[in-house]
Amino acid sequence: KRTYNAKIIGTDPSTDLALLKIEEKGLPFAAYGNSDAVKVGEWVLAVGNPFNLTSTVTAGIVSAKARNIHILPDQKFPIESFIQTDAAVNPGNSGGALVNTNGELVGINAAIASNTGSYSGYSFAIPVNMVKKVVNDLMEFGNVQRGFIGVSIRDIDAEFAKEKKITKLDGVYVSGLTDGGSAEEAGIKEGDVITKINDINIKSSPELQEQVGRYRPGDKIN
């Protein structure tokens, strides 16, 4: 029942996130969860203020991870790797919490797929591990320090796998390299398939972009 003026500390249009600051002490806060550990089929709750209804909670399940819905077309290198749920999210929910059944923050509600502008079964949240990285960068530097490995990539489907004689459909195909980039330097070649970043399995291009996007220039990854 209070109102505050917030100061913008920094924004990151490529992930559609911003960091705001208000002058207040002793406020309660949500604990970070781990979005990598979120499983398809898991129950989640969306918290927000849809249609100016203060503190509304809706429940749903995770139906997919690493969804790209092309809502940031004007960004040169957008990171769209959303958690998709069927928890009802409506105008006013954006920026609200997506939490697991332990009440841990696993995502920030960001978008819906709808022909009418109202919820129709598909809502999308930015994974909290990406949020954590962006928030830390905005606090420390005022902007986001984003790493690139220097590859052109494409997803692998059955037809493409047959054409290239690839036996597995997991991973992301390297279709080109940036001259003098980290990937070239590390010995990655055109035609390679990236299946993991550190210990995280990679099944699609959005997953690769999300994982690499969590690191800063100069960081080392396997």
Buried (B, 14 or more C-beta within 10 A) or exposed (E): EEEEEEEEEBBBEBBBBBBBEEEEEEEEEEEBBBBBEBEEEBEBBBBBBBEEEEEBEBEBBBBEBBBBBEBBEEBEEBBBBBBBBBBBBBBBBBBBBBBBEEEBBBBBBBBBBBEEEEBEEBBBBBBBBBBBBBBBBBEEEEEBBBBBBBBEBEBBEEEEBEEEEBEEEEBBBBEEBEEEBBBBEEEBEEEBBBEBBEEBEBBBBBBBBBBBBBBBEEEEBE
